[in-house]
Amino acid sequence: MLVIQRLRRRGQDGFTLVELLVTMLIVTVGLLGLAKLQAAAVSNTSLSRTRALMTYQAESLAGMIRANKGFWVTTGSPAAWPAFAVSSAGVASDTGMTNGGVCVNTTGAAQCSPDRLAYDDMYTWAAKFNDGTSASAFPGASASIACVPAPPATTCAANPSVPNGYDITLTWNQKIVGVNRSTINSSSMTQPVSMVMHVQP
């Protein structure tokens, strides 16, 4: 009888050890899953923050367009309608703007015409947005402002009866967190993201 009880105890002791190992394995897998979930949550928070900042940048451009209707609405032609762009390398370019004049703390309207004001606004903004250096607010990001004709017109014309609109497009690269085999094995852990804001001056 004593031998049988000892065997039973040994069997129970061994079974308890197996249970402990299985429990440790389950807890370890669970903790690894929580760590991955936390990394994804932090990444999503960062993406939301960047998208919010980009929205503010687009709203800033929209405000400049609305404040300078003399350039964005009443000037231009189908061949050279106002436009602006900033490449991912930080190179800014424009159509219809004029470099020159003084547009800050001026007393005479002749010193700052609408096309010069547009140049001053856009290039000042571009220098902060992405000037091609790592010190800029959004290195590697690009931006563009393109005319969108008001229906039923198919091209942008000067002095339209209904003001033309503009599409502000901002594009940037965002870091991604590998959550499955395809993303972990991806050669690039960044992906381009774009947002478009339509403005009616």
Number of C-alpha atoms within 10 A of each C-alpha: 5 7 8 9 10 11 11 12 12 12 11 11 11 12 11 12 11 11 11 12 11 12 12 12 12 12 12 12 12 12 12 12 12 12 12 15 13 12 15 16 13 13 16 15 12 14 15 12 12 15 17 12 14 20 16 12 17 23 16 12 19 20 13 18 23 15 13 18 15 15 21 28 23 16 18 19 14 11 9 13 20 23 17 21 22 24 18 19 14 22 14 20 16 18 14 18 21 15 12 14 15 17 20 10 6 11 10 10 10 11 14 18 20 20 21 20 23 28 23 21 16 21 19 11 16 24 17 13 22 25 24 20 13 10 11 16 15 21 19 19 25 23 24 19 24 16 21 18 17 18 10 7 12 9 15 22 22 16 14 14 8 13 20 23 19 24 18 22 17 21 18 20 17 16 14 16 16 15 12 8 8 9 13 13 10 10 8 10 14 13 10 10 12 14 15 16 15 17 20 16 17
